[in-house]
Amino acid sequence: MGPGDDMLDAKGERVFFSRDALMHNTKSMSLINTFVMLIGGCCAGILGCTGLRGALLYVLLYGTLQVVVLATMGFDSMKYTLQPPLKFIAGNAGENALSFILFWTLVYALVYIY
C-alpha cells in the first residue's frame, strides 16, 4: 500500500487501516487454524479414520472453523483481513491440510501400528 495505508471501499470512499492490526489479525487466525487442525488431526488418528473418512473430516472441520471465524467477524472479512469472504475461506486450505495430515498420520501410527 502507499502512503497513509489507505484504500477505497465499494462506494469509492477512502478506508484507513492499521498494518499492525492487520498483521496481528492474520497471525491470530493462523494460530487458531493451526491449533484446530492439530487437534482435529489427532482426533482423526485416534478414531482410526483412513482414506476418504479422514479427508471428509478435514473438509468438515476446516469448513466449520472458517464459517465460525467468519461469523465472529460479522461476515465482513474485509474489515479484518482485507480479503473477500470466499478468498478468506479457501485461502489457507492447503497449508492447514498439511498440518492436519501430519498429526493424523502421526497419531494413527502411534495408536494403531505401534
C-alpha positions as CSV (number, residue, x, y, z in Angstrom):
1,M,0.0,0.0,0.0
2,G,1.0,3.5,-0.5
3,P,1.5,6.3,2.0
4,G,-1.2,6.6,4.6
5,D,-2.2,2.9,4.3
6,D,-5.5,3.7,2.7
7,M,-7.7,2.1,0.0
8,L,-11.1,2.7,-1.4
9,D,-14.2,0.7,-0.4
10,A,-17.1,-0.3,-2.7
11,K,-18.6,3.2,-2.5
12,G,-15.3,4.8,-3.5
13,E,-14.7,6.3,-0.1
14,R,-11.3,6.2,1.5
15,V,-10.8,3.5,4.1
16,F,-7.9,3.6,6.5
17,F,-6.4,0.6,8.3
18,S,-3.5,-0.2,10.6
19,R,-0.8,-2.5,9.3
20,D,0.0,-3.6,12.9
21,A,-3.7,-4.6,13.5
22,L,-3.8,-6.4,10.1
23,M,-0.7,-8.4,10.9
24,H,-2.0,-9.2,14.4
25,N,-5.3,-10.5,13.0
26,T,-3.6,-12.6,10.3
27,K,-1.2,-14.1,12.9
28,S,-4.1,-14.8,15.3
29,M,-6.1,-16.6,12.6
30,S,-3.1,-18.6,11.5
31,L,-2.6,-19.8,15.1
32,I,-6.2,-20.7,15.5
33,N,-6.3,-22.6,12.3
34,T,-3.1,-24.5,13.1
35,F,-4.2,-25.4,16.6
36,V,-7.6,-26.6,15.5
37,M,-6.1,-28.7,12.7
38,L,-3.6,-30.2,15.1
39,I,-6.4,-31.2,17.5
40,G,-8.6,-32.4,14.5
41,G,-5.7,-34.5,13.1
42,C,-5.1,-36.1,16.5
43,C,-8.8,-36.9,16.8
44,A,-8.9,-38.4,13.3
45,G,-5.9,-40.6,14.2
46,I,-7.4,-41.7,17.5
47,L,-10.7,-42.5,15.8
48,G,-8.9,-44.6,13.2
49,C,-10.0,-42.7,10.2
50,T,-8.4,-43.8,7.0
51,G,-8.7,-42.7,3.4
52,L,-11.8,-40.6,2.5
53,R,-13.1,-40.6,6.0
54,G,-10.1,-38.6,7.2
55,A,-10.3,-36.3,4.2
56,L,-14.0,-35.7,4.8
57,L,-13.3,-35.0,8.5
58,Y,-10.7,-32.4,7.4
59,V,-13.2,-30.7,4.9
60,L,-15.9,-30.6,7.6
61,L,-13.6,-29.3,10.3
62,Y,-11.9,-26.7,8.1
63,G,-15.2,-25.5,6.6
64,T,-16.9,-25.3,10.1
65,L,-13.9,-23.4,11.5
66,Q,-13.8,-20.9,8.7
67,V,-17.6,-20.2,8.9
68,V,-17.3,-19.8,12.7
69,V,-14.4,-17.3,12.4
70,L,-16.2,-15.5,9.6
71,A,-19.4,-15.3,11.7
72,T,-17.3,-13.9,14.6
73,M,-16.2,-11.2,12.2
74,G,-19.8,-10.4,11.4
75,F,-19.3,-11.9,7.9
76,D,-17.2,-8.9,7.0
77,S,-13.7,-10.4,6.4
78,M,-12.6,-7.2,4.5
79,K,-12.8,-5.3,7.8
80,Y,-10.2,-7.5,9.5
81,T,-8.1,-9.2,6.8
82,L,-8.6,-7.2,3.5
83,Q,-9.7,-10.5,1.9
84,P,-13.1,-11.1,0.4
85,P,-15.1,-13.9,2.2
86,L,-14.5,-16.6,-0.4
87,K,-10.8,-16.0,-0.5
88,F,-10.7,-15.9,3.3
89,I,-12.4,-19.3,3.5
90,A,-10.3,-21.0,0.8
91,G,-7.1,-19.1,1.2
92,N,-5.1,-21.4,3.6
93,A,-6.8,-24.7,2.9
94,G,-3.6,-26.3,1.6
95,E,-1.4,-25.1,4.5
96,N,-3.9,-26.3,7.0
97,A,-4.3,-29.6,5.3
98,L,-0.6,-30.4,5.7
99,S,-0.9,-29.8,9.5
100,F,-3.9,-31.9,9.7
101,I,-2.4,-34.8,7.7
102,L,0.9,-34.6,9.7
103,F,-0.9,-35.1,13.1
104,W,-3.5,-37.5,11.6
105,T,-0.8,-39.9,10.4
106,L,1.4,-39.5,13.5
107,V,-1.4,-40.3,16.0
108,Y,-2.8,-43.1,13.8
109,A,0.6,-44.7,13.7
110,L,1.2,-44.3,17.4
111,V,-2.2,-45.7,18.3
112,Y,-2.8,-48.5,15.8
113,I,0.6,-49.5,14.5
114,Y,3.0,-49.3,17.5
